[in-house]
Amino acid sequence: MAYDLIVIGSGPGGYVCAIKAAQLGMKVAVVEKRSTYGGTCLNVGCIPSKALLHASEMYHHAQHGLDALGVEVASPKLNLEKMMAHKDATVKSNVDGVAFLFKKNKIDGFQGTGKVLGQGKVSVTNDKGEEQVLEAKNVVIATGSDVAGIPGVEVEFDEKVIISSTGGLELEKVPASMVVVGGGVIGLELGSVWARLGAKVTVVEFLDTILGGMDGEVAKQLHRMLTKQGIDIKLGAKVTAVSKPGSGAKVTFEPVKGGESTTIDADVVLIATGRKPCTEGLGLAKAGVVMDARGRVEIDHHFQTSVAGVYAIGDVVRGPMLAHKAEDEGVAVAEIIAGQAGHVNYDVIPGVVYTQPEVASIGKTEEELKAAGVAYKVGKFPFTANGRARAMLQTDGFVKILADKETDRVLGGHIVGFGAGEMIHEIAVLMEFGGSSEDLGRTCHGHPTMSEAVKEAALATFFKPIHM
């Protein structure tokens, strides 16, 4: 059977692309190497990690956060097996949902490893070694990314003692100690899970800040908060060895600026040093698809590769490795293939860190604006001055708005605090329409809400806040 579109990979970018294309009237096939749809995100990434983040936060809150509210309970008992069952049920619900949507939109699914044979042809090899060739007018590569190791350091993952983010979602017991190599989003989120459940967590980060690329002031604030929660963070530290001499593991690191090395013992070592695009085994070089030096697929402004009719989106192409970025690209490329004007605004893509408190960011950071020589102004408002935050004992953190000094157009927004991942989106909508801080500050917000802090930060940007 000939298709209008074959999508290789069913992660957020791939499945959204397939559904959008089907909605636009195309005959669509999806090739997926896993036994379930949803890619890394739904199976071993975004979704299961959020299930554990929420469950572990509820456990921690029951231990430490209820007494001050007048709720007296006995010391809670952790049932890790049941918590993991909640995580697994969440995953199943989501991957089953994608399968339902494929059926609803009459999308054909093929289980196996996809390989691009050139313009309009894709081979699929199943786990029995059987191969079939599919034909289509267009092909979209949406194969996502995989765990990257530590540059220059040999690491053997056994997913029991030396683990990746995948193993970090499957531990059968809470380790007494855990070393997290990498102070980025994944490392801090999974480190937070196991710290709440009782592990002594040490984060070793190469850079001189956690969350490299995030607004510096926000990163420093989260650093202080995580330290207060008991997580030990070592910055400017280069890991030189990870070994498993006995029942546990050892991590050796040295100061990036030079100095003596240190070795830490741990029951579990989580390697969270980033991800790399999944492009091996796709036959891209032989098919004539050009790659860049980082192993990503090179695309033009319409997501097309060097081979006509072959497109690529998501983690295999340039830009942030974010599920929602891939989703937007999936919609855009489907629209382009259908002859419409698909587009992604890369200046308005939120990023969220699901620690507690959460961190959310959109647009430019102060560091980026300074480097670009842009004249800007800053408005800030702390949650300590927000009535709803006080009522919920969630006063940690602040909102920061960055706007052009002359035009007042909002250039960036940064939030660290409870529910930051939900609050960031009103700034996203404002920026999408080119709004100013005054537009946001003069928009009526419900009272009392955490979101009033966003309004107050906007007021502080163009004039003065009311509640400070």
BELLIN-V364119 format. One record per backbone hydrogen bond with DSSP energy under -1.0 kcal/mol. NH is the residue of the N-H (numbers start at 0). CO is the residue of the C=O. Records with the same first field share a line. If there is no record, write none. Layout:
BEGIN
NH = CO / CO
END
This chain:
BEGIN
2 = 134
3 = 26
4 = 26
5 = 137
6 = 28
7 = 139
8 = 30
14 = 10
15 = 11
16 = 12
17 = 13
18 = 14
19 = 15
20 = 16
21 = 17
22 = 18
23 = 19
24 = 21
25 = 20
28 = 4
29 = 107
30 = 6
31 = 109
37 = 9
41 = 37
42 = 38
43 = 39
46 = 40
48 = 44
49 = 45
50 = 46
51 = 47
52 = 48
53 = 49
54 = 50
55 = 51
56 = 52
57 = 53
58 = 54
59 = 55
60 = 56
61 = 57
62 = 58
63 = 59
64 = 60
68 = 65
69 = 66
70 = 65
82 = 78
83 = 79
84 = 80
85 = 81
86 = 82
87 = 83
88 = 84
89 = 85
90 = 86
91 = 87
92 = 88
93 = 89
94 = 90
95 = 91
96 = 92
97 = 93
98 = 94
99 = 95
100 = 96
101 = 97
102 = 98
103 = 99
104 = 100
105 = 102
106 = 101
107 = 27
109 = 29
111 = 31
112 = 124
114 = 122
115 = 281
116 = 120
120 = 117
121 = 133
122 = 114
123 = 131
124 = 112
125 = 129
128 = 125
131 = 123
133 = 121
135 = 119
136 = 2
138 = 308
139 = 5
140 = 310
141 = 7
145 = 275
147 = 273
152 = 149
157 = 161
158 = 161
162 = 268
167 = 163
168 = 165
169 = 166
177 = 199
178 = 267
179 = 201
180 = 269
181 = 203
187 = 183
188 = 184
189 = 185
190 = 186
191 = 187
192 = 188
193 = 189
194 = 190
195 = 191
196 = 192
197 = 194
198 = 193
199 = 175
201 = 177
202 = 231
203 = 179
204 = 233
210 = 182
213 = 210
218 = 214
219 = 215
220 = 216
221 = 217
222 = 218
223 = 219
224 = 220
225 = 221
226 = 222
227 = 223
228 = 224
229 = 226
230 = 225
231 = 200
233 = 202
235 = 206
236 = 204
237 = 253
239 = 251
240 = 251
242 = 249
248 = 265
249 = 242
250 = 263
251 = 240
252 = 261
253 = 237
255 = 235
257 = 254
261 = 252
263 = 250
265 = 248
267 = 176
268 = 160
269 = 178
270 = 162
271 = 180
275 = 145
277 = 143
278 = 276
281 = 278
286 = 282
287 = 284
288 = 283
291 = 295
294 = 291
296 = 315
297 = 289
299 = 303
302 = 299
304 = 309
309 = 306
310 = 138
311 = 302
312 = 140
316 = 313
321 = 319
325 = 321
326 = 322
327 = 323
328 = 324
329 = 325
330 = 326
331 = 327
332 = 328
333 = 329
334 = 330
335 = 331
336 = 332
337 = 333
338 = 335
339 = 334
345 = 343
347 = 344
350 = 360
352 = 358
358 = 352
359 = 414
360 = 350
361 = 412
363 = 410
368 = 364
369 = 365
370 = 366
371 = 367
372 = 369
373 = 368
376 = 402
378 = 400
380 = 398
382 = 396
384 = 381
385 = 382
389 = 385
390 = 386
391 = 387
392 = 389
393 = 388
397 = 415
398 = 380
399 = 413
400 = 378
401 = 411
402 = 376
403 = 408
404 = 374
407 = 403
409 = 434
410 = 401
411 = 401
412 = 361
413 = 399
414 = 359
415 = 397
416 = 357
419 = 416
421 = 418
422 = 418
423 = 419
425 = 422
427 = 423
428 = 424
429 = 425
430 = 426
431 = 427
432 = 428
433 = 430
434 = 429
436 = 407
439 = 435
440 = 436
441 = 437
442 = 439
451 = 448
452 = 449
453 = 450
454 = 450
455 = 451
456 = 452
457 = 453
458 = 454
459 = 455
461 = 457
462 = 458
END
